[in-house]
Amino acid sequence: METRSSKRKRLLQAQSESHTAIDRITHLPDAVLHQILLLLPIKTIAQTSVLSKRWRLLWSSFPDLDFTTLNPHCMSCYYFDSCGGRSSVSPNPNTLDCISQTLAAHQRGSDIRVLRFRAHLGFSRLNGLIRSAIRHNVQDLDIDVCTDDYFNLPRCVVMSESLKALSLKFRPPGFRLPPSMVMRGGFQSLQTLSLSHMVFYKKHYLLDLFAGSAFPVLRKLTLDSCRGIKFLDVGCRVLQDLTVENCFQLHGLTVSGPRLERLRVVSCFESSSEKSWVKIIAPRLRVMHWEHNAITETSCLENLASMEEAFIGFFALDEDTRAEKYKSVSNILSGLSHAHCLTLQSQCIQVFLSFQAFILRIF
């Protein structure tokens, strides 16, 4: 017959085993737990570090640091000291302090897969953050900042062998890229590049940056609101997706992409330009969006036999009624003759009808 003491011992043991069995999540591999934490805002992820030593280690090795989810006006930040000691809590720190402390305490040997942040900061602070990210072999670097002075992009970014995606959005005054020799020998692993609000004035060596052998594995390129670009030549060998948007000062565009599949050109070219031109040679191009662009003086679209979908729209002024402009529109439409689906904006149709009337008047 079971005694009261042995029964109590048995129940306590069963209860202990039951509690132990319930806590299965802590015993999952780090990679699995990192994937679960990825679903949470970074502030919440940092707060899990107070749970136990295991969770502190998970936070100090977390590879996806998206600080854009932080509220700069009211936030708390959890971080570790450089010696790997217990977690510290800063009640209402500055966003930049939060980022700096997190990077400084990131576990040695743990690479950073993603780093994203938005801030208004000085030259030295930004330079330190970027260099720290590169030392941790960052793969995806997304920066949206405003600086008090021109920012010189560190050469370590260009020469990084781990960087696969780079997004730079700088508010005025903008940023400067390294010399041409550095640029042409760098970005050997970069697959995605997005440049916003970049200033190309007095940087003629950058105009053919995407035309030669640079960016050997670049697949997606976005240029948005870049000033000073008058002539752009894009011919990256493996480029598949190209977007050029809000580059109003653009006069000439050449796109020669043997693997290009998607092209988007929006709000580009000056309507007053007398020698504007566009030339597109892309045998694999499937989707083309040509929206709200001034009519160029000449247009040439060649070898677009793979075209599936095209959306065409222009903005035209009274002075755009020259024969050259009509012919340019006609060349664009003729180049898209293989498209399975062709959508024309209303003003584009009006320009085309005006062109037909112009031809009838001649003959």
Buried (B, 14 or more C-beta within 10 A) or exposed (E): EEEEEEEEEEEEEEEEEEEEEEEEEEEEEBEEBBEEBBEEEBBEBBBBBEEEEEBBBBBBBBBBBBBEEBEEEEBBBBBBEEEEEEBEEBEEBBBBEBBBBBBEBBBEEBBBBBBBBBBEBEBEBBBBBBEBBBBBBBBBBBBBBBBEEEBEBBBBBBBBEBBBBBBBBBEEBBBBBBEBEEBBEBBBBBBBBBBBBBBBEEBEEBBBBBBEEBBEBBBBBBBBBBBBBBBBBBBBBBBBBBBBBBBBBBBBBBBBBBBBBBBBBBBBBBBEBEEBBBBBBBEBBBBBBBBBBBBBBBBBBEBBEBBEBBBBBBBBEEEBBEEEBBBBBBBBBEBBEBBEEBEBBEEBEEBBEBBEEBEEEEE
